[in-house]
Amino acid sequence: MTVMSFKFLCLLPLLFVSGYAQLFQDPFFKQEANETAEEDPSVPGGNPIDENPVGYRFMNNNAAVGNPQNNKAAVGNIQNNLKRNVKNPQNNNVEVDAVNTGFKGKWDLVSDNSGVSAMHAILLPQINKVLMYDATIWRISKFPLPPEKRPCHVFDPVRKLEDCWCHSVLFDIETSQLKALKIETDTWCSSGGLTVDGNLVGTGGFMNGARTLRFLNTCDECDWREYPAALADPRWYATQITLPDGRFIIFGGRDAFSYEFIPREGRSNKKSIFFPFLRDTTDNTVLDNKNFFRIENNLYPFVHLSPDGNLFVFANNRSILFNPYTDKIVREFPVLPGGARNYPASGMSVILPIRLYAINIDPKSAEVLVCGGARWDAYFYAEIKKQFLPALRDCGRIHLLKQNAVWKMETMPAGRVMGDMTILPTGDVLMINGAKTGTSAWGFAEEPNLTPVIYKNKAKRGNKFQELAAGTIPRMYHSTSVLLPDGKVLIAGSNTNNGYFYDVKYPTELRVEKFSPPYLDPALAPLRQEIMVEKSDKVIGYGKRFTVSVRSKELELDKIDVKVTMFSPAFTTHGISMNQRLLMLGVIDVTNNAWPGVHSIAAMSPPSGKVAPPGYYLLFVVYKGIPSVAMWVQIK
C-alpha cells in the first residue's frame, strides 16, 4: 500500500464524522438523541411517539445496574474512560459522567444517639448543623433538658406535670455532638423553610402546635421563638414553600382545604384562602360492614416552585399549575395513574435539576418526578384488615412548561412507600428509606426497603435506575435524609410507634448514618476539586457573572468537564422535602492557574427568584462527575 493510500484511508473516518455532523448540528444529538426525540418530535433525528389517549406514556423500563468493574483501576484509566455528552450550543458546555468503577456506595454509623427521633430535619447554613426535632406530645426523648435550658415546660398546670426532655437538637455534622434546644408547642407533622438570611421558619403541628408559627435563628446560642395563634387554620401535615420574593406560603393540612401566606414574626393571619383542589382530591371514606373509614391521601401535598413563578401542586393523583397571587389554576395536568402518592400513601417527589446557560439564561424546561406510593385503599387494608399491600413501583415524570404535557412512566427496581428523594450535586436523584408494603402511620408497613437507588436523570431510558449498597437499619415511618456539604447524605429517624419504644419489631431509631454515593469512590478522589472559599464570591445577585476558585491536582481544567451546581437545603419530614431544588449553572469560562495550582471558574448566576428564591445555597463544583465539598453562597 502506498503512503498516499494509507493517508486516504486514515482520513476516511474523519470525513465520515464530519459529514455526519453536518446532518445533525443540534449538539443534543449524541447520548441524548433518542431521549430528546421522544420528548419532542421536532428534534432532528427523532421519531414521533403516539400519545396515549388517557394522557400518559408507559415505558418498559427495567432496573439497570452498571456492570461491576475493577475498583482498583488507575485514575488515569478512569479519566480516559469518562463519557462526554455535548449539551449546550450556547456555551459549548458538556455534561460529563464519571466511569462506573463498581463502587455502590458506603454506609457509616456516625452516632448511636441523636437525642430525639429525627422526624423533621434540615441542614442550617452558616453553622453547618442539622436541626432535628420530633413531637413534644410524647413528653420524653433520649436527651434530658440541660440546666441552662430550664425551667422545664409545664404542660399540665392543674396536675403540675412537667416535660424536662429535649424535643429539638442541633446535630454537628463533623463531630456528631448534640446541642439542646427548647421547644414547647407540638411540632408533630409540621413544616418549615429557610429565610433569605438562613433562619428557620416552622409552621403547624399537632394540638397546641397546629396554628403555631416558630422562628429559629442560625447561631450557636439561638433558640426557638413560638407564636401559638399566628396561623388562620390548623396546619397538621401541611406543606410550606418559598415564593420568588422570599416569602412563604403554606398549603393544606388535616381538615384545612386552604392556603395562606405566612405572616412576619409578631403578626397573625385572621383568615385563610379556600382551595377547592384539596377538598376535591380527598379520599374520604371506605365502607366495611358498619365502619366508615377515613383515608385522605392528599396530606403533605407536593408543591414545587415552577420557573415561570407558578406553583406545581400535586395531591393524591392529580396536579395543577397554580398562581397563588391571582388564586387561579393556570393548567391542569393529566391524572397520574397507579394509585395515591401523598400521605398516608406517601410517595416521593422532586422538581428535577433546572439547567441554566451562560446566555439566554431563562430556563426553557422544568420537570417534576413523582415515584412510589400506595394503592388508594392501602391505609384501610393496613388498619382494618391488617393486610399490607405492595407499595407502588412506578415513577411519573412530567414537563411543567408544556401546554399538553403528559406523564412518562418508568419502573423502579422495587416498590417504595415512605421513601425520601434527595437531589445529588451531580443532578442525579437518590431514593432511600421507606418500605415495600403498607402505608404511613403507626405500624402500618412491613418489609423495609434497605436498598438505595440512584435515578440517573439524564441516562437513556432503560438505564435510569441503579441499585446501590444496602443498609442494615430499617428506616420507615418518620425517617429523614439530608444532603451534606461533602456530598454525603445524612440518614436519621424512623419511628413506627406512638412514642419512644425499644422492645418492638421496629424500635424508635436514634442511630444516625451517613451514606456515601458512588461519586465518593476513593479511586475517584484525585478528581475532586477544592473550593477556595476566600477567593470565591459568596454573595451573588441575579443574572450576574461570579467566580469560584478551586485548588486542583489537575494542571488544567477543561471547561467541558466542569459543572457548577447550587442546591437549596430541604426541610425533610414524612417523605416530603420542601423547597428542595438543584440549579445547574452556565459556565462562562475557566482560567487555569490564576494562582499557582488554583483555577478560576466564571459562572452565571440564576436569572430571578422564580428560578432560585433568595437565600442560602450549597454551591458545588462538579469535575468529571465528581463534586467538590460545597461552600455556602447567598443569592439576593
Rosetta blueprint (number, residue, H / E / L):
1 M L
2 T L
3 V H
4 M H
5 S H
6 F H
7 K H
8 F H
9 L H
10 C H
11 L H
12 L H
13 P H
14 L H
15 L H
16 F H
17 V H
18 S H
19 G H
20 Y H
21 A H
22 Q H
23 L H
24 F L
25 Q L
26 D L
27 P L
28 F L
29 F L
30 K H
31 Q H
32 E H
33 A H
34 N H
35 E H
36 T H
37 A H
38 E H
39 E H
40 D L
41 P L
42 S L
43 V L
44 P L
45 G L
46 G L
47 N L
48 P L
49 I L
50 D L
51 E L
52 N L
53 P L
54 V L
55 G L
56 Y E
57 R E
58 F E
59 M L
60 N L
61 N L
62 N L
63 A L
64 A L
65 V L
66 G L
67 N L
68 P L
69 Q L
70 N L
71 N L
72 K L
73 A L
74 A L
75 V H
76 G H
77 N H
78 I H
79 Q H
80 N H
81 N L
82 L L
83 K E
84 R E
85 N E
86 V E
87 K L
88 N L
89 P L
90 Q L
91 N L
92 N L
93 N L
94 V E
95 E E
96 V E
97 D E
98 A L
99 V L
100 N L
101 T L
102 G L
103 F L
104 K L
105 G L
106 K E
107 W E
108 D E
109 L E
110 V E
111 S E
112 D L
113 N L
114 S L
115 G L
116 V L
117 S L
118 A L
119 M L
120 H E
121 A E
122 I E
123 L E
124 L E
125 P L
126 Q L
127 I L
128 N L
129 K E
130 V E
131 L E
132 M E
133 Y E
134 D L
135 A L
136 T H
137 I H
138 W H
139 R L
140 I L
141 S L
142 K L
143 F L
144 P E
145 L L
146 P L
147 P H
148 E H
149 K H
150 R L
151 P L
152 C L
153 H E
154 V E
155 F E
156 D E
157 P L
158 V L
159 R L
160 K L
161 L E
162 E E
163 D E
164 C L
165 W E
166 C L
167 H L
168 S E
169 V E
170 L E
171 F E
172 D E
173 I L
174 E L
175 T L
176 S L
177 Q L
178 L E
179 K E
180 A E
181 L E
182 K L
183 I L
184 E L
185 T L
186 D L
187 T L
188 W L
189 C L
190 S L
191 S E
192 G E
193 G E
194 L E
195 T L
196 V L
197 D L
198 G L
199 N L
200 L E
201 V E
202 G E
203 T E
204 G L
205 G L
206 F L
207 M H
208 N H
209 G H
210 A L
211 R L
212 T L
213 L E
214 R E
215 F E
216 L E
217 N L
218 T L
219 C L
220 D L
221 E L
222 C L
223 D L
224 W L
225 R E
226 E E
227 Y E
228 P L
229 A L
230 A L
231 L L
232 A L
233 D L
234 P L
235 R L
236 W L
237 Y L
238 A L
239 T E
240 Q E
241 I E
242 T E
243 L L
244 P L
245 D L
246 G L
247 R L
248 F E
249 I E
250 I E
251 F E
252 G L
253 G L
254 R L
255 D L
256 A L
257 F L
258 S E
259 Y E
260 E E
261 F E
262 I L
263 P L
264 R L
265 E L
266 G L
267 R L
268 S L
269 N L
270 K L
271 K L
272 S L
273 I E
274 F E
275 F L
276 P H
277 F H
278 L H
279 R H
280 D H
281 T L
282 T L
283 D E
284 N E
285 T E
286 V E
287 L E
288 D E
289 N L
290 K L
291 N E
292 F E
293 F E
294 R E
295 I E
296 E E
297 N L
298 N L
299 L E
300 Y L
301 P L
302 F E
303 V E
304 H E
305 L E
306 S L
307 P L
308 D L
309 G L
310 N L
311 L E
312 F E
313 V E
314 F E
315 A E
316 N L
317 N L
318 R E
319 S E
320 I E
321 L E
322 F E
323 N E
324 P L
325 Y L
326 T L
327 D L
328 K E
329 I E
330 V E
331 R E
332 E E
333 F L
334 P L
335 V L
336 L L
337 P L
338 G L
339 G L
340 A E
341 R L
342 N L
343 Y E
344 P L
345 A L
346 S L
347 G L
348 M E
349 S E
350 V E
351 I E
352 L L
353 P L
354 I E
355 R E
356 L L
357 Y L
358 A L
359 I L
360 N L
361 I L
362 D L
363 P L
364 K L
365 S L
366 A L
367 E E
368 V E
369 L E
370 V E
371 C E
372 G L
373 G L
374 A E
375 R L
376 W L
377 D L
378 A H
379 Y H
380 F H
381 Y H
382 A H
383 E H
384 I H
385 K L
386 K L
387 Q L
388 F L
389 L L
390 P E
391 A L
392 L L
393 R L
394 D E
395 C E
396 G E
397 R E
398 I E
399 H E
400 L L
401 L L
402 K L
403 Q L
404 N L
405 A L
406 V L
407 W E
408 K E
409 M E
410 E E
411 T E
412 M L
413 P L
414 A L
415 G L
416 R L
417 V E
418 M L
419 G L
420 D E
421 M E
422 T E
423 I E
424 L L
425 P L
426 T L
427 G L
428 D L
429 V E
430 L E
431 M E
432 I E
433 N L
434 G L
435 A E
436 K E
437 T E
438 G E
439 T L
440 S L
441 A L
442 W L
443 G L
444 F L
445 A E
446 E E
447 E E
448 P E
449 N L
450 L L
451 T L
452 P L
453 V E
454 I E
455 Y E
456 K L
457 N L
458 K L
459 A L
460 K L
461 R L
462 G L
463 N L
464 K L
465 F E
466 Q E
467 E E
468 L L
469 A L
470 A L
471 G L
472 T L
473 I L
474 P L
475 R L
476 M L
477 Y L
478 H L
479 S E
480 T E
481 S E
482 V E
483 L E
484 L L
485 P L
486 D L
487 G L
488 K L
489 V E
490 L E
491 I E
492 A E
493 G E
494 S L
495 N L
496 T L
497 N L
498 N L
499 G L
500 Y L
501 F L
502 Y L
503 D L
504 V L
505 K L
506 Y L
507 P L
508 T L
509 E L
510 L L
511 R L
512 V E
513 E E
514 K E
515 F E
516 S E
517 P L
518 P H
519 Y H
520 L H
521 D L
522 P H
523 A H
524 L H
525 A H
526 P H
527 L H
528 R L
529 Q L
530 E E
531 I E
532 M L
533 V H
534 E H
535 K H
536 S L
537 D L
538 K L
539 V E
540 I E
541 G L
542 Y L
543 G L
544 K L
545 R E
546 F E
547 T E
548 V E
549 S E
550 V E
551 R E
552 S L
553 K L
554 E L
555 L L
556 E L
557 L L
558 D L
559 K H
560 I H
561 D H
562 V E
563 K E
564 V E
565 T E
566 M E
567 F E
568 S E
569 P L
570 A L
571 F E
572 T E
573 T E
574 H L
575 G L
576 I E
577 S E
578 M E
579 N L
580 Q L
581 R E
582 L E
583 L E
584 M E
585 L E
586 G E
587 V E
588 I E
589 D E
590 V E
591 T E
592 N E
593 N E
594 A E
595 W E
596 P L
597 G L
598 V E
599 H E
600 S E
601 I E
602 A E
603 A E
604 M E
605 S L
606 P L
607 P L
608 S L
609 G L
610 K L
611 V L
612 A L
613 P L
614 P L
615 G E
616 Y E
617 Y E
618 L E
619 L E
620 F E
621 V E
622 V E
623 Y E
624 K L
625 G L
626 I E
627 P E
628 S L
629 V L
630 A L
631 M E
632 W E
633 V E
634 Q E
635 I E
636 K L
